[in-house]
Amino acid sequence: MLEDLKTNNRRWAAGKLSVDPGFFKRLEGQQSPEYLWIGCSDSRVPANEIVDLDPGELFVHRNVANLAPPQDANYLSVLQFAIDVLKVKHVMVVGHYGCGGVAAAVDGQRRGLVDHWLHPIREVYADHRGELEALADGRPRLDRLCELNVIRQVRNVASDVFVQDAWARGQEVNVHGWVYSISNGLITDLNVTVSAQAALDELHD
């Protein structure tokens, strides 16, 4: 089963070694990324490739619609490990235009458990209903909702006790909000970076 994938793996490993014979030995020795990527599980959004970083340079957490919910133990474990153990300096919350999870949150259909997971996006929609419904229904509205969701998740990350404690002890942690466009491969910085409590207090989502 999956022989194509195994063949691809062997070809990839051989290609890495042909360019850099010590590549895997270095990976074995350490993991010291400066970045944590909190992104969407969408298969079209490969974190390392988008920012052209090798394995070991980017710590990655992905879930449906790039959420950072304060009650999710999986996300919180990744965040704590990234900050307390790896000492990452930058946390990027990265959404993407055309996100199926964002669309599913507000299309009125019922899908089961994932509806509970996506509930925070419905809350974002409700908080910004006036702005969103002034936009054309369809892609413009959903694209803006993707952006607003990222901004809300930046606030969630920056409000978390692990980030707050890091700031209190003088550790550098910067939380950024980006949106990736599948149509052209480019990232848009939403300019909502939070690096201290004062910046968090000024962030309006």
C-alpha atoms as an extended CHARMM CRD file, in Angstrom:
* protein
*
       205  EXT
         1         1  MET       CA              0.0000000000        0.0000000000        0.0000000000  PROA      1               0.0000000000
         2         2  LEU       CA              1.0170000000        3.6110000000       -0.6320000000  PROA      2               0.0000000000
         3         3  GLU       CA              4.0760000000        2.5450000000       -2.5790000000  PROA      3               0.0000000000
         4         4  ASP       CA              4.0970000000        5.8320000000       -4.4840000000  PROA      4               0.0000000000
         5         5  LEU       CA              4.4780000000        7.7710000000       -1.2490000000  PROA      5               0.0000000000
         6         6  LYS       CA              7.2750000000        5.5080000000       -0.0300000000  PROA      6               0.0000000000
         7         7  THR       CA              9.0510000000        5.9050000000       -3.3590000000  PROA      7               0.0000000000
         8         8  ASN       CA              8.6320000000        9.6710000000       -3.1240000000  PROA      8               0.0000000000
         9         9  ASN       CA             10.1340000000        9.5860000000        0.3550000000  PROA      9               0.0000000000
        10        10  ARG       CA             13.2160000000        7.7020000000       -0.7720000000  PROA      10              0.0000000000
        11        11  ARG       CA             13.6750000000       10.0620000000       -3.7050000000  PROA      11              0.0000000000
        12        12  TRP       CA             13.2980000000       13.0960000000       -1.4370000000  PROA      12              0.0000000000
        13        13  ALA       CA             15.7980000000       11.7580000000        1.1200000000  PROA      13              0.0000000000
        14        14  ALA       CA             18.3120000000       10.9060000000       -1.5950000000  PROA      14              0.0000000000
        15        15  GLY       CA             17.8880000000       14.3420000000       -3.1310000000  PROA      15              0.0000000000
        16        16  LYS       CA             18.5490000000       16.0340000000        0.2010000000  PROA      16              0.0000000000
        17        17  LEU       CA             21.7030000000       13.9960000000        0.7390000000  PROA      17              0.0000000000
        18        18  SER       CA             22.9970000000       14.6530000000       -2.7460000000  PROA      18              0.0000000000
        19        19  VAL       CA             22.8800000000       18.3980000000       -2.1080000000  PROA      19              0.0000000000
        20        20  ASP       CA             23.8720000000       18.3230000000        1.5780000000  PROA      20              0.0000000000
        21        21  PRO       CA             25.3590000000       15.0400000000        2.9070000000  PROA      21              0.0000000000
        22        22  GLY       CA             25.0970000000       16.2200000000        6.5100000000  PROA      22              0.0000000000
        23        23  PHE       CA             21.4600000000       17.3460000000        6.3400000000  PROA      23              0.0000000000
        24        24  PHE       CA             19.8610000000       14.5650000000        8.3720000000  PROA      24              0.0000000000
        25        25  LYS       CA             22.7010000000       14.3580000000       10.8860000000  PROA      25              0.0000000000
        26        26  ARG       CA             22.1550000000       18.0140000000       11.7180000000  PROA      26              0.0000000000
        27        27  LEU       CA             18.4050000000       17.4790000000       12.0750000000  PROA      27              0.0000000000
        28        28  GLU       CA             19.0620000000       14.5850000000       14.4290000000  PROA      28              0.0000000000
        29        29  GLY       CA             21.1760000000       16.7340000000       16.6760000000  PROA      29              0.0000000000
        30        30  GLN       CA             18.8050000000       19.5590000000       17.4550000000  PROA      30              0.0000000000
        31        31  GLN       CA             15.4990000000       21.2950000000       16.9910000000  PROA      31              0.0000000000
        32        32  SER       CA             15.8650000000       25.0260000000       17.5210000000  PROA      32              0.0000000000
        33        33  PRO       CA             13.2290000000       26.8790000000       15.5090000000  PROA      33              0.0000000000
        34        34  GLU       CA             12.5830000000       30.5480000000       16.1160000000  PROA      34              0.0000000000
        35        35  TYR       CA              9.0770000000       30.3030000000       14.7020000000  PROA      35              0.0000000000
        36        36  LEU       CA              5.7790000000       28.6710000000       15.6040000000  PROA      36              0.0000000000
        37        37  TRP       CA              3.2580000000       28.4300000000       12.7540000000  PROA      37              0.0000000000
        38        38  ILE       CA             -0.4000000000       28.0320000000       13.7330000000  PROA      38              0.0000000000
        39        39  GLY       CA             -2.1440000000       27.2950000000       10.4700000000  PROA      39              0.0000000000
        40        40  CYS       CA             -4.9550000000       25.4950000000        8.7290000000  PROA      40              0.0000000000
        41        41  SER       CA             -4.9270000000       21.7610000000        8.0400000000  PROA      41              0.0000000000
        42        42  ASP       CA             -5.7580000000       22.4530000000        4.3870000000  PROA      42              0.0000000000
        43        43  SER       CA             -3.4520000000       20.3390000000        2.2200000000  PROA      43              0.0000000000
        44        44  ARG       CA             -2.8240000000       23.2990000000       -0.1040000000  PROA      44              0.0000000000
        45        45  VAL       CA             -1.0940000000       25.2790000000        2.6500000000  PROA      45              0.0000000000
        46        46  PRO       CA              2.2460000000       23.5420000000        3.4180000000  PROA      46              0.0000000000
        47        47  ALA       CA              3.8500000000       25.6710000000        6.1090000000  PROA      47              0.0000000000
        48        48  ASN       CA              7.5580000000       25.0230000000        5.4860000000  PROA      48              0.0000000000
        49        49  GLU       CA              7.2650000000       25.3810000000        1.7220000000  PROA      49              0.0000000000
        50        50  ILE       CA              5.3820000000       28.6710000000        1.8400000000  PROA      50              0.0000000000
        51        51  VAL       CA              8.1800000000       30.3800000000        3.7690000000  PROA      51              0.0000000000
        52        52  ASP       CA             10.9640000000       28.2690000000        2.2180000000  PROA      52              0.0000000000
        53        53  LEU       CA             12.3280000000       26.8610000000        5.4820000000  PROA      53              0.0000000000
        54        54  ASP       CA             13.8860000000       23.4570000000        6.0390000000  PROA      54              0.0000000000
        55        55  PRO       CA             12.5870000000       20.9320000000        8.5700000000  PROA      55              0.0000000000
        56        56  GLY       CA             13.7650000000       21.9630000000       12.0160000000  PROA      56              0.0000000000
        57        57  GLU       CA             13.3830000000       25.6800000000       11.3100000000  PROA      57              0.0000000000
        58        58  LEU       CA              9.6110000000       25.9390000000       11.8010000000  PROA      58              0.0000000000
        59        59  PHE       CA              7.5350000000       24.4270000000       14.6160000000  PROA      59              0.0000000000
        60        60  VAL       CA              4.0520000000       23.7520000000       13.2490000000  PROA      60              0.0000000000
        61        61  HSD       CA              0.5500000000       23.3090000000       14.6400000000  PROA      61              0.0000000000
        62        62  ARG       CA             -2.3410000000       22.9100000000       12.2220000000  PROA      62              0.0000000000
        63        63  ASN       CA             -6.0700000000       22.4250000000       12.6300000000  PROA      63              0.0000000000
        64        64  VAL       CA             -9.2780000000       23.1660000000       10.7600000000  PROA      64              0.0000000000
        65        65  ALA       CA             -9.5000000000       26.9420000000       10.1510000000  PROA      65              0.0000000000
        66        66  ASN       CA             -6.3220000000       27.8090000000       12.1030000000  PROA      66              0.0000000000
        67        67  LEU       CA             -8.0030000000       28.2930000000       15.4680000000  PROA      67              0.0000000000
        68        68  ALA       CA             -6.2590000000       28.9830000000       18.7720000000  PROA      68              0.0000000000
        69        69  PRO       CA             -9.0310000000       28.1720000000       21.2430000000  PROA      69              0.0000000000
        70        70  PRO       CA             -8.1170000000       28.5760000000       24.9190000000  PROA      70              0.0000000000
        71        71  GLN       CA             -9.8500000000       25.3000000000       25.8160000000  PROA      71              0.0000000000
        72        72  ASP       CA             -7.9560000000       23.0940000000       23.3160000000  PROA      72              0.0000000000
        73        73  ALA       CA             -5.2810000000       21.0470000000       25.1030000000  PROA      73              0.0000000000
        74        74  ASN       CA             -3.5530000000       20.0710000000       21.8510000000  PROA      74              0.0000000000
        75        75  TYR       CA             -2.9800000000       23.6660000000       20.7640000000  PROA      75              0.0000000000
        76        76  LEU       CA             -2.0660000000       24.7500000000       24.2970000000  PROA      76              0.0000000000
        77        77  SER       CA              0.5190000000       21.9810000000       24.6200000000  PROA      77              0.0000000000
        78        78  VAL       CA              2.1390000000       23.0740000000       21.3670000000  PROA      78              0.0000000000
        79        79  LEU       CA              2.1170000000       26.7160000000       22.4450000000  PROA      79              0.0000000000
        80        80  GLN       CA              3.6510000000       25.9710000000       25.8400000000  PROA      80              0.0000000000
        81        81  PHE       CA              6.3400000000       23.7150000000       24.3730000000  PROA      81              0.0000000000
        82        82  ALA       CA              7.1840000000       26.2970000000       21.7180000000  PROA      82              0.0000000000
        83        83  ILE       CA              7.5240000000       29.1340000000       24.2220000000  PROA      83              0.0000000000
        84        84  ASP       CA              8.8560000000       27.4380000000       27.3460000000  PROA      84              0.0000000000
        85        85  VAL       CA             11.0930000000       24.7760000000       25.8040000000  PROA      85              0.0000000000
        86        86  LEU       CA             11.9950000000       25.8670000000       22.2700000000  PROA      86              0.0000000000
        87        87  LYS       CA             11.9540000000       29.5870000000       23.1510000000  PROA      87              0.0000000000
        88        88  VAL       CA             10.4560000000       30.6130000000       19.8130000000  PROA      88              0.0000000000
        89        89  LYS       CA             10.4900000000       34.3500000000       19.1960000000  PROA      89              0.0000000000
        90        90  HSD       CA              7.7020000000       34.5390000000       16.6410000000  PROA      90              0.0000000000
        91        91  VAL       CA              4.2590000000       32.9450000000       16.5980000000  PROA      91              0.0000000000
        92        92  MET       CA              2.4930000000       33.2940000000       13.2530000000  PROA      92              0.0000000000
        93        93  VAL       CA             -1.2360000000       32.6770000000       13.0520000000  PROA      93              0.0000000000
        94        94  VAL       CA             -1.7380000000       31.9910000000        9.3580000000  PROA      94              0.0000000000
        95        95  GLY       CA             -5.1380000000       31.7530000000        7.7130000000  PROA      95              0.0000000000
        96        96  HSD       CA             -5.7900000000       31.4470000000        4.0130000000  PROA      96              0.0000000000
        97        97  TYR       CA             -8.2940000000       32.8300000000        1.5780000000  PROA      97              0.0000000000
        98        98  GLY       CA            -10.7760000000       30.2490000000        0.3330000000  PROA      98              0.0000000000
        99        99  CYS       CA            -10.7170000000       28.4150000000        3.6790000000  PROA      99              0.0000000000
       100       100  GLY       CA            -13.3030000000       25.6410000000        3.6700000000  PROA      100             0.0000000000
       101       101  GLY       CA            -13.5440000000       25.6680000000        7.4400000000  PROA      101             0.0000000000
       102       102  VAL       CA            -14.4010000000       29.3630000000        7.5410000000  PROA      102             0.0000000000
       103       103  ALA       CA            -17.0420000000       28.8600000000        4.8330000000  PROA      103             0.0000000000
       104       104  ALA       CA            -18.4730000000       25.8230000000        6.6300000000  PROA      104             0.0000000000
       105       105  ALA       CA            -18.8100000000       27.8020000000        9.8500000000  PROA      105             0.0000000000
       106       106  VAL       CA            -21.3620000000       30.1680000000        8.3530000000  PROA      106             0.0000000000
       107       107  ASP       CA            -23.1060000000       28.3490000000        5.4930000000  PROA      107             0.0000000000
       108       108  GLY       CA            -25.9340000000       27.0370000000        7.6830000000  PROA      108             0.0000000000
       109       109  GLN       CA            -25.2800000000       23.3540000000        7.0230000000  PROA      109             0.0000000000
       110       110  ARG       CA            -24.8260000000       20.8400000000        9.8190000000  PROA      110             0.0000000000
       111       111  ARG       CA            -21.8180000000       18.5440000000        9.7020000000  PROA      111             0.0000000000
       112       112  GLY       CA            -21.5440000000       17.1360000000       13.2170000000  PROA      112             0.0000000000
       113       113  LEU       CA            -18.6300000000       17.5370000000       15.6070000000  PROA      113             0.0000000000
       114       114  VAL       CA            -16.8070000000       20.0330000000       13.4150000000  PROA      114             0.0000000000
       115       115  ASP       CA            -19.6880000000       22.4860000000       13.9190000000  PROA      115             0.0000000000
       116       116  HSD       CA            -18.6690000000       22.7520000000       17.5770000000  PROA      116             0.0000000000
       117       117  TRP       CA            -15.0380000000       23.2780000000       16.6070000000  PROA      117             0.0000000000
       118       118  LEU       CA            -15.9690000000       26.0700000000       14.1860000000  PROA      118             0.0000000000
       119       119  HSD       CA            -18.2600000000       27.8720000000       16.6160000000  PROA      119             0.0000000000
       120       120  PRO       CA            -15.6670000000       30.5900000000       17.4060000000  PROA      120             0.0000000000
       121       121  ILE       CA            -15.8180000000       31.6710000000       13.7580000000  PROA      121             0.0000000000
       122       122  ARG       CA            -19.5660000000       32.1330000000       14.0150000000  PROA      122             0.0000000000
       123       123  GLU       CA            -18.8950000000       34.3350000000       17.0330000000  PROA      123             0.0000000000
       124       124  VAL       CA            -16.4520000000       36.4140000000       14.9800000000  PROA      124             0.0000000000
       125       125  TYR       CA            -19.1100000000       36.7510000000       12.2730000000  PROA      125             0.0000000000
       126       126  ALA       CA            -21.6970000000       37.8790000000       14.8070000000  PROA      126             0.0000000000
       127       127  ASP       CA            -19.2980000000       40.4540000000       16.2830000000  PROA      127             0.0000000000
       128       128  HSD       CA            -18.6270000000       41.9140000000       12.8120000000  PROA      128             0.0000000000
       129       129  ARG       CA            -21.9820000000       41.3190000000       11.1710000000  PROA      129             0.0000000000
       130       130  GLY       CA            -22.4110000000       44.9120000000       10.0400000000  PROA      130             0.0000000000
       131       131  GLU       CA            -19.0270000000       45.0840000000        8.3310000000  PROA      131             0.0000000000
       132       132  LEU       CA            -19.3450000000       41.6470000000        6.7570000000  PROA      132             0.0000000000
       133       133  GLU       CA            -22.8740000000       42.0200000000        5.4590000000  PROA      133             0.0000000000
       134       134  ALA       CA            -21.9580000000       45.3220000000        3.8360000000  PROA      134             0.0000000000
       135       135  LEU       CA            -19.7080000000       43.2630000000        1.5520000000  PROA      135             0.0000000000
       136       136  ALA       CA            -20.9050000000       41.2210000000       -1.3860000000  PROA      136             0.0000000000
       137       137  ASP       CA            -22.0300000000       37.7400000000       -0.4080000000  PROA      137             0.0000000000
       138       138  GLY       CA            -19.5860000000       35.0270000000       -1.3980000000  PROA      138             0.0000000000
       139       139  ARG       CA            -15.8470000000       35.4370000000       -1.8060000000  PROA      139             0.0000000000
       140       140  PRO       CA            -15.4020000000       39.0650000000       -0.6110000000  PROA      140             0.0000000000
       141       141  ARG       CA            -17.3170000000       38.3920000000        2.5850000000  PROA      141             0.0000000000
       142       142  LEU       CA            -15.5960000000       35.0830000000        3.2870000000  PROA      142             0.0000000000
       143       143  ASP       CA            -12.1520000000       36.5500000000        2.5760000000  PROA      143             0.0000000000
       144       144  ARG       CA            -12.7710000000       39.2710000000        5.1360000000  PROA      144             0.0000000000
       145       145  LEU       CA            -14.0560000000       36.7090000000        7.6130000000  PROA      145             0.0000000000
       146       146  CYS       CA            -10.7980000000       34.7730000000        7.1190000000  PROA      146             0.0000000000
       147       147  GLU       CA             -8.8850000000       37.9320000000        8.0470000000  PROA      147             0.0000000000
       148       148  LEU       CA            -11.0700000000       38.6860000000       11.0580000000  PROA      148             0.0000000000
       149       149  ASN       CA            -10.6900000000       35.1040000000       12.2570000000  PROA      149             0.0000000000
       150       150  VAL       CA             -6.9000000000       35.4150000000       12.1150000000  PROA      150             0.0000000000
       151       151  ILE       CA             -7.0320000000       38.6480000000       14.0990000000  PROA      151             0.0000000000
       152       152  ARG       CA             -9.2080000000       36.9840000000       16.7510000000  PROA      152             0.0000000000
       153       153  GLN       CA             -6.7950000000       34.0680000000       17.0200000000  PROA      153             0.0000000000
       154       154  VAL       CA             -3.8500000000       36.4770000000       17.3820000000  PROA      154             0.0000000000
       155       155  ARG       CA             -5.6910000000       37.9460000000       20.3400000000  PROA      155             0.0000000000
       156       156  ASN       CA             -6.2810000000       34.4710000000       21.7660000000  PROA      156             0.0000000000
       157       157  VAL       CA             -2.5990000000       33.5470000000       21.4860000000  PROA      157             0.0000000000
       158       158  ALA       CA             -1.3680000000       36.8310000000       22.9300000000  PROA      158             0.0000000000
       159       159  SER       CA             -3.8690000000       36.6180000000       25.8010000000  PROA      159             0.0000000000
       160       160  ASP       CA             -2.7610000000       33.1490000000       26.8180000000  PROA      160             0.0000000000
       161       161  VAL       CA             -0.9940000000       32.7040000000       30.1390000000  PROA      161             0.0000000000
       162       162  PHE       CA              2.0630000000       31.1260000000       28.4700000000  PROA      162             0.0000000000
       163       163  VAL       CA              2.6460000000       34.2310000000       26.3720000000  PROA      163             0.0000000000
       164       164  GLN       CA              1.7640000000       36.5470000000       29.2410000000  PROA      164             0.0000000000
       165       165  ASP       CA              4.2160000000       34.8030000000       31.5560000000  PROA      165             0.0000000000
       166       166  ALA       CA              6.9330000000       34.9450000000       28.9020000000  PROA      166             0.0000000000
       167       167  TRP       CA              6.5070000000       38.6900000000       28.5670000000  PROA      167             0.0000000000
       168       168  ALA       CA              6.5220000000       39.0750000000       32.3570000000  PROA      168             0.0000000000
       169       169  ARG       CA              9.9410000000       37.4100000000       32.5760000000  PROA      169             0.0000000000
       170       170  GLY       CA             11.3200000000       39.4830000000       29.7130000000  PROA      170             0.0000000000
       171       171  GLN       CA             11.2480000000       36.7690000000       27.0510000000  PROA      171             0.0000000000
       172       172  GLU       CA             10.7520000000       37.9570000000       23.4780000000  PROA      172             0.0000000000
       173       173  VAL       CA              7.5460000000       36.6270000000       21.9310000000  PROA      173             0.0000000000
       174       174  ASN       CA              5.9130000000       38.3010000000       18.9350000000  PROA      174             0.0000000000
       175       175  VAL       CA              2.5010000000       37.1620000000       17.7080000000  PROA      175             0.0000000000
       176       176  HSD       CA              1.7250000000       37.8870000000       14.0560000000  PROA      176             0.0000000000
       177       177  GLY       CA             -1.3810000000       37.5740000000       11.8860000000  PROA      177             0.0000000000
       178       178  TRP       CA             -0.9790000000       36.5470000000        8.2570000000  PROA      178             0.0000000000
       179       179  VAL       CA             -3.2370000000       35.3640000000        5.4540000000  PROA      179             0.0000000000
       180       180  TYR       CA             -1.9850000000       33.1910000000        2.6120000000  PROA      180             0.0000000000
       181       181  SER       CA             -3.4250000000       33.3450000000       -0.8960000000  PROA      181             0.0000000000
       182       182  ILE       CA             -3.6050000000       29.9910000000       -2.6360000000  PROA      182             0.0000000000
       183       183  SER       CA             -4.2360000000       31.7810000000       -5.9310000000  PROA      183             0.0000000000
       184       184  ASN       CA             -0.8030000000       33.4570000000       -6.0630000000  PROA      184             0.0000000000
       185       185  GLY       CA              1.2540000000       31.8640000000       -3.2850000000  PROA      185             0.0000000000
       186       186  LEU       CA              1.7730000000       35.1350000000       -1.4080000000  PROA      186             0.0000000000
       187       187  ILE       CA              1.3410000000       36.0010000000        2.2610000000  PROA      187             0.0000000000
       188       188  THR       CA             -0.3750000000       39.1890000000        3.3930000000  PROA      188             0.0000000000
       189       189  ASP       CA              0.6970000000       40.5810000000        6.7580000000  PROA      189             0.0000000000
       190       190  LEU       CA             -2.4230000000       41.9510000000        8.4800000000  PROA      190             0.0000000000
       191       191  ASN       CA             -0.1980000000       44.2530000000       10.5780000000  PROA      191             0.0000000000
       192       192  VAL       CA             -1.6420000000       43.1230000000       13.8880000000  PROA      192             0.0000000000
       193       193  THR       CA              1.6360000000       42.0160000000       15.4860000000  PROA      193             0.0000000000
       194       194  VAL       CA              1.5150000000       41.8840000000       19.2810000000  PROA      194             0.0000000000
       195       195  SER       CA              4.8170000000       41.9530000000       21.1670000000  PROA      195             0.0000000000
       196       196  ALA       CA              3.7440000000       43.2200000000       24.5810000000  PROA      196             0.0000000000
       197       197  GLN       CA              0.6630000000       43.7290000000       26.7320000000  PROA      197             0.0000000000
       198       198  ALA       CA              0.2950000000       47.3520000000       25.5940000000  PROA      198             0.0000000000
       199       199  ALA       CA             -0.0030000000       46.2530000000       21.9680000000  PROA      199             0.0000000000
       200       200  LEU       CA             -2.5580000000       43.6070000000       22.9340000000  PROA      200             0.0000000000
       201       201  ASP       CA             -4.6450000000       46.2280000000       24.7230000000  PROA      201             0.0000000000
       202       202  GLU       CA             -4.7010000000       48.2850000000       21.5140000000  PROA      202             0.0000000000
       203       203  LEU       CA             -5.6370000000       45.3820000000       19.2430000000  PROA      203             0.0000000000
       204       204  HSD       CA             -9.2160000000       45.6280000000       18.0780000000  PROA      204             0.0000000000
       205       205  ASP       CA            -10.7010000000       42.5320000000       16.5290000000  PROA      205             0.0000000000
